[in-house]
Amino acid sequence: MVEITDKPLDYAALTEQARHNNAGAVCVFLGTVREMTGDRRTTALDYEAYPEMALKKMAELEAEARERWQIIEAVIVHRVGRLDLGEISVVVVVSCPHRKEAFEACRWLMDTFKEVVPIWKRENWADGGEEWVHPGLST
Amino acid sequence: MTQTPPAIAAIVPAAGASRRMGRSKPLLEFEGRPLIARVVSALVEGGARPVVVVAPPADSPEGPPIARVAAEAGAIVLTPETRPAEMRDSVELAIGELTRQAPPPVAIALAPADGPGIDGALVARLLDVWRESPERIIIPKAGGRRGHPVVIPWRFVMEIPSLPPEVGINALMADCAGDVLEVDVADKALIADLDTPEDLQRLREAEGRQVRTVRLFAVARERVGRGEITVELPEGATVADLRAALAEQFPPLAPIAGRVMIAVDSEYADDAMAVPAGASLAVIPPVSGG
């Protein structure tokens, strides 16, 4: 299941969606808004998506993960809009018969998500200023 | 001794910010020439002297190129220090300049800087109509709509600076409705407006070029100030051509156009790929979700 929403993410409810009697392992990853990056303090993050393409890429990730691992349920949800410190930006839940593949699939899904899904964050720094986070693109 | 015939001057307000178009309209090219050059040439060919162009301030990105192109086409160029708030303010600057001439003109032709279809023959015809009826305001009309240029007797022109501050030039036409003489011109294109990206699209399609909508995200959107732009592409353009067009037509994108991904129908596309007709296009800066 993939979704993009501007509402707060209920990770407990999303985890329940992936639970299953055939699963011996449920792995949950939460991405959360971090206050300190080195010496700089963040006050909030703004997330923006290209929704049509992001949902398409997320569905492709889920399909590929299901080919590579024996997955019972996969849940990939990202939030957009303004997020305060500590709020959850992304939830990935994977249930599998055994923990090894649940860990592997969850990690691969999140790592690959960050490379290919068209969603962006903008830092709002406590010392003033905002900047889009675009790895490798210094302007 | 030959006597100089009384002159009909022209005023071309070109200082606007082209907000609805999102790009400088006077510099858009039509049939290989910037619109401002075409309009000035048409006014000169049609017999208007002098042609006064009010350009954007010199510290705006489009100011110097508009001033240069207009001067090369034969205009006297006025460059205000700050951008005139309204079209009327630009016109008043030009009136001030013409008032200082001895003798002042007997009438002015008022034309927008971006009239794609204004040509010398249309200008000449409207000036001839005015010479037959020098007390009247001459307005071309096609398909039931009024267009440009408008020829205004100097005595009405001199009233423009004393119009109430909140009204535009159109208030003069309304005040002088009984003095207006409409001239039917057959070709709608002669008087077509060019205000929005859709207008430009129609114009380009008439020229055989394609105009495509491109969505912008994150830093690209912020640099341009909008989430959707229209880009002109040559026929058979590739993704690489699209990058080049983005950099050229939207200077704020120039520093990043070579280092973003281009999505075609929600798929990352190679530079060699031809841009398919009808496909949705987007600029994808390096992603940072999670």
Chai-1 contact restraints between the chains, C-beta under 6 A:
chainA,res_idxA,chainB,res_idxB,connection_type,confidence,min_distance_angstrom,max_distance_angstrom,comment,restraint_id
A,G31,B,G290,contact,1.0,0.0,6.0,A-B,restraint_1
A,E48,B,A218,contact,1.0,0.0,6.0,A-B,restraint_2
A,Y50,B,F217,contact,1.0,0.0,6.0,A-B,restraint_3
A,Y50,B,A282,contact,1.0,0.0,6.0,A-B,restraint_4
A,E52,B,S266,contact,1.0,0.0,6.0,A-B,restraint_5
A,M53,B,A263,contact,1.0,0.0,6.0,A-B,restraint_6
A,M53,B,S266,contact,1.0,0.0,6.0,A-B,restraint_7
A,K56,B,S266,contact,1.0,0.0,6.0,A-B,restraint_8
A,H78,B,G289,contact,1.0,0.0,6.0,A-B,restraint_9
A,V90,B,G290,contact,1.0,0.0,6.0,A-B,restraint_10
A,K114,B,G290,contact,1.0,0.0,6.0,A-B,restraint_11
A,V117,B,G289,contact,1.0,0.0,6.0,A-B,restraint_12
A,P118,B,I284,contact,1.0,0.0,6.0,A-B,restraint_13
A,P118,B,V287,contact,1.0,0.0,6.0,A-B,restraint_14
A,I119,B,G289,contact,1.0,0.0,6.0,A-B,restraint_15
A,W120,B,A218,contact,1.0,0.0,6.0,A-B,restraint_16
A,W120,B,S288,contact,1.0,0.0,6.0,A-B,restraint_17
A,K121,B,S288,contact,1.0,0.0,6.0,A-B,restraint_18
A,W132,B,A218,contact,1.0,0.0,6.0,A-B,restraint_19
A,W132,B,V219,contact,1.0,0.0,6.0,A-B,restraint_20
A,V133,B,S288,contact,1.0,0.0,6.0,A-B,restraint_21
A,H134,B,V219,contact,1.0,0.0,6.0,A-B,restraint_22
A,H134,B,P285,contact,1.0,0.0,6.0,A-B,restraint_23
A,H134,B,P286,contact,1.0,0.0,6.0,A-B,restraint_24
A,P135,B,P286,contact,1.0,0.0,6.0,A-B,restraint_25
A,G136,B,P286,contact,1.0,0.0,6.0,A-B,restraint_26
A,L137,B,R259,contact,1.0,0.0,6.0,A-B,restraint_27
A,L137,B,P285,contact,1.0,0.0,6.0,A-B,restraint_28
A,L137,B,P286,contact,1.0,0.0,6.0,A-B,restraint_29
A,T139,B,P255,contact,1.0,0.0,6.0,A-B,restraint_30
A,T139,B,I256,contact,1.0,0.0,6.0,A-B,restraint_31
